[in-house]
Amino acid sequence: MDNVPTPHGSASPTQATAGQPAGGPKVSGAGSKAAGPKVPALKAVDKDTTAGILFGVGAYGLWGLLPVYFVALMPAGPVEIVANRVVWSLVFCILLITATRSWRALANAFRNRSVFGALAIASALIGANWLIFTYGVTTGQAVEASLGYFINPLVSVLLGVLVLKEKLRPLQWAAVGIGFVAVGVLTVSYGKLPWIALGLAFSFGFYGFVKKRVGSKVDAVTSLSVETIVLAPLAAGTMVFLALAGSATLASQGPGHFWLLVASGVITAVPLLFFGASARRLPLTTIGLLQYLAPVLQFIMALLVFHETMTPDRWIGFGVVWLALLVLTVDTLRAAGRKSLARKQARLNAAP
């Protein structure tokens, strides 16, 4: 969980701690007068942390409730839903960029070849991720879709080894190994590879990896705008094709359905903005723990709202996945604790 991917990118350490004091509250000068400001500074940090948690819960909570929204859009199919999501997200982003006067940042992203190239790849990955997830939810496979986001942290760790040649700690290796066992159990349970879950986990994992490489060079709204601009021609063409073929539902299911599809732009962008506000206020460890809220909500809704069945062997498979995540979480918290102690010791050693 050192690199936390989200449905619109990953929080780099720089982004996640922006606005936080790097070494605790700053104290100007020395002596008794310098000690006075410490108390209000601590209160400000506590207030900021509370706001960060609320924004984080809002972001992951909204992402967790997306299956209900996609089911409400039926009889629109997954292709039409994703095409509308791209087009209306672009409209919302244009309005947002205009309101915040961020056109220069958007132009800079297009002029920078490395940034634009990475975001173009990211757009293909997130488009595939949206399509797989929407297909899973609208075809009665929301449980497997939630599994994809449960195993995503394990895939991110695995990508760190395979792509970045990172060295894993023993508990991280144990978590990855347990994850492989879980995939085996679930493959036997489903009678096939859980390709929806694996497709979501790997597309999201690679998406987070690509976004991390440009995370410090472009803000979240600009990033989403570039990605939707890249996808927009294909999405708009798809909407036109579906309309000409007589299978589009945008204008044929009444005003309620029309506005629900149009709202996909806001529903896509608002959680992203919440996440950005949260990442600026919270450390990566906290963000990494909050990310489990989305698949937990998706899993609960799949069982209680969509009434999908869970056989005993699937419960076992999910239990093994949750065990792997528990091991990974324990390792992350231990590593964060050691880093915190090391920083405190360094400050003590540096003190006069």
Secondary structure, 3 states (H helix, E strand, C coil): CCCEEECCEEECHHHHCCCCCCCCCCCCCCCHHHHCCHHHHHHHHHHHHHHHHHHHHHHHHHHHCHHHHHHHCCCCCHHHHHHHHHHHHHHHHHHHHHHHCCHHHHHHHHHCHHHHHHHHHHHHHHHHHHHHHHHHHHCCCHHHHHHHHHHHHHHHHHHHHHCCCCCCCHHHHHHHHHHHHHHHHHHHHHCCCCHHHHHHHHHHHHHHHHHHHHCCCCCHHHHHHHHHHHHHHHHHHHHHHHHHHCCCCCCCCCHHHHHHHHCHHHHHHHHHHHHHHHHCCCCHHHHHHHCCHHHHHHHHHHHHCCCCCCCHHHHHHHHHHHHHHHHHHHHHHHHHHHHHHHHHHHHHHHCC
